[in-house]
Amino acid sequence: MKQTRATKQKAILEEELKNKKTFFSAEEFHVSIKKKHPKIGIATIYRFLSEQVKQNTLHSYTCNRRALFSLQNKTHAHFYCENCHTEKHIEIKNLDFLQEEIPGKICHFQIDIKGICKKCQKD
């Protein structure tokens, strides 16, 4: 694996990353960094986050066509109503049925489920 350089900027980013407790975008991460370190640019943020994902220290998801990141290997699931086009984040707690079908260990997952919401079913 390619060795990455230890830089002052990387140390700053690694320290800030430790404070992230929930999903965040590269732009949100940049805003939080920029408050203390205005010279760190968004391109540096993208490179840093990409490298962290490659090293499996950060997990990447897609939400509304945007990349989101998390330190925890959480699930990320959506329910989309095909009638009114609303989107709701949902939590799936048990994957036992899916784990039996996977030839390996599940780290994290993202699922998009489409259907008709209860409100639209009543209308």
N, C-alpha and C positions, 0 to 999 in steps of 0.2 A: 504494500500500500504506500502511496505517496506521502512523504513526510511534510507536514505543514510547518511554516515558520511560527515561532512564538514572537508576537509583536505586542506593542503596547495597546493598539486598538483591539486586537483579538482578546487580550486580557480584560479590557473594559467590557467588551461584548459578552464574554463568558460570565463575568460577574453579574451583569444586568440580566442575562438569561436565567440565572438561578432564581431571580425574583418572580418569574412568570409562573402563575398558578393555574391559568386557564388558557383557552385557545387565544391566539393572537396572530395578526397579519404582519408582514414585513414592514408595512407602513406604520402600524401602531408601535412596533418595536423601534423603528427609526425615530418616531416622535418622542418616545421615552428616553432614548439615548441622547437625542439632540438637545434636550434640556440641560444636561450636564456637559456634553461634549459636542458642541455645534459643528466641529470640523469633520465629524464622521458622516460620510455621505450614504445615500440610499444604495448605491452600487456595492459598497462595502458590506452593508447589511445583507443584501441578497447573496453575495458570495459566502458570507459567514453562515447564514442559515442553510444554504445549499450544502455546504461542507458538513454541517452538523447532521443533516438528514443522511448524507452518505455514510457518516460514521455511526449511524443508528443511535445518536444521543438526543435526537429530536425527531418527532413524528410529523408528517405532512398530510394534510387533508385538503379537500376542495369544497368550498361552500359559496354558492352564488357565483361560480366561475372565478373565485379568488382562492389563492393558497392560504391556508391557515396552518399554524404550527402549535405543537403541544409537547411539553417535556414528558407528560404521562402518556402511556399507550392506551388512551381512552378510545371509546367507540365514537363514531360521528355518523349519525343517521338522521335522515329527513323523511317526512311524509309530505308529498305534494298532492293537492287536490286538482284533479284534471278538469274540474268544472269551474271553480272560482279562482284557481291558480294560487291559493294560499300555500305557504310553506311552514311547516312546524318541525322544530328539532325534537327528536324522540330519543329515548334511552332504551337500548336493548341490553338486558342484563345477562342473558344466558345464551351461550353459543354451543352448547353441548351437541345439538343436532348437526351443526355445521362442522365442528371439529372432527367428527367421525369421517367426513368426506374429504378432508384436507390431508394431503400426504406430508404433514409437518405441523409445527406449532404456530398457532395464530398469535401475532404480536398485537396488532390493532386492525380495525377495519372501518370502512365507510360504506354505508348502504343508502340508496335512494329508493324509496317506496312510493309508488303512485297509486291513486285510487280516488274515491269520492268521499269527502269529509262528511261528518254527521249533519252539519248544517245544510249542506247541499242535498243530502238524502231526504231531508224533511221538506225541502221546497218542491 
